[in-house]
Amino acid sequence: MAYKITDDCISCGACEPSCPNAAISEGKTIYDIAPEKCTECVGSHATPKCAEVCPVDCCVPDPDHRESRETLLARWKTLHPGETPKVT
């Protein structure tokens, strides 16, 4: 399942550089996560970094984008060709 950023976002920008997939970008009023790039940090970290660094806890699982760990890892491999996953 990809993560999303809720309307509670204060646009601090802490999440954007923490994303290993460049899935987070600044939107009109809050930051956005591109679900087609989000792997919940599978392949890079043990836990989703955006949720760890968010000071207002607005990075949450997106129930509209449920995916298996295997699907998330396959996406990571597509986004990082030739690299070895650090965490599987």
C-alpha positions as CSV (number, residue, x, y, z in Angstrom):
1,M,0.0,0.0,0.0
2,A,1.4,3.4,-0.9
3,Y,1.4,6.2,1.6
4,K,-0.4,9.5,1.2
5,I,-0.2,12.9,2.9
6,T,-3.2,14.2,4.7
7,D,-4.6,17.7,4.8
8,D,-2.9,18.1,8.2
9,C,0.4,18.7,6.3
10,I,2.1,21.9,7.3
11,S,4.3,21.9,4.2
12,C,7.5,21.8,6.2
13,G,9.2,19.7,3.5
14,A,10.8,17.2,5.9
15,C,9.4,14.3,4.0
16,E,10.6,15.1,0.5
17,P,14.3,14.5,0.9
18,S,13.7,11.4,3.0
19,C,12.0,9.5,0.2
20,P,14.4,7.1,-1.6
21,N,12.2,6.9,-4.6
22,A,11.6,10.7,-5.2
23,A,7.8,10.0,-4.8
24,I,7.2,13.1,-2.8
25,S,6.7,16.5,-4.3
26,E,5.4,19.9,-3.3
27,G,1.8,20.4,-4.2
28,K,-0.3,23.6,-4.3
29,T,-0.9,23.6,-0.5
30,I,0.6,20.4,0.8
31,Y,3.1,17.8,-0.3
32,D,1.9,14.9,-2.4
33,I,3.1,11.3,-2.7
34,A,3.0,9.6,-6.2
35,P,1.5,6.2,-5.5
36,E,3.2,4.7,-8.6
37,K,6.6,5.5,-7.0
38,C,5.9,4.8,-3.4
39,T,7.2,1.5,-2.1
40,E,6.7,2.2,1.6
41,C,10.5,2.2,1.6
42,V,10.5,-1.5,0.9
43,G,13.9,-2.1,-0.7
44,S,15.5,0.9,1.0
45,H,14.5,1.0,4.7
46,A,12.8,-1.1,7.3
47,T,10.0,1.5,7.8
48,P,8.5,4.3,5.8
49,K,10.9,7.3,6.2
50,C,8.3,9.9,5.4
51,A,6.2,8.8,8.4
52,E,9.2,8.8,10.6
53,V,10.3,12.4,9.8
54,C,6.8,14.0,9.6
55,P,6.4,16.3,12.6
56,V,2.5,16.2,12.4
57,D,2.0,12.5,11.6
58,C,0.3,13.2,8.3
59,C,2.1,10.5,6.2
60,V,-0.2,7.6,6.5
61,P,-1.0,4.4,4.5
62,D,-3.4,5.0,1.6
63,P,-6.2,2.4,1.6
64,D,-6.9,3.2,-2.0
65,H,-3.5,1.8,-3.0
66,R,-3.1,-1.6,-1.2
67,E,-0.3,-3.7,-2.5
68,S,1.7,-6.7,-1.3
69,R,5.2,-6.5,-0.1
70,E,6.3,-8.5,-3.2
71,T,4.6,-5.9,-5.5
72,L,6.3,-3.1,-3.6
73,L,9.7,-4.7,-3.9
74,A,9.2,-5.3,-7.6
75,R,8.4,-1.6,-8.0
76,W,11.5,-0.7,-6.1
77,K,13.6,-2.9,-8.4
78,T,12.0,-1.1,-11.4
79,L,12.8,2.3,-9.9
80,H,16.4,1.3,-9.0
81,P,17.6,-0.9,-11.8
82,G,20.9,-2.7,-11.2
83,E,20.8,-2.0,-7.4
84,T,20.5,-4.6,-4.7
85,P,17.7,-4.0,-2.2
86,K,19.0,-3.0,1.3
87,V,15.9,-4.3,3.0
88,T,13.5,-6.9,1.5
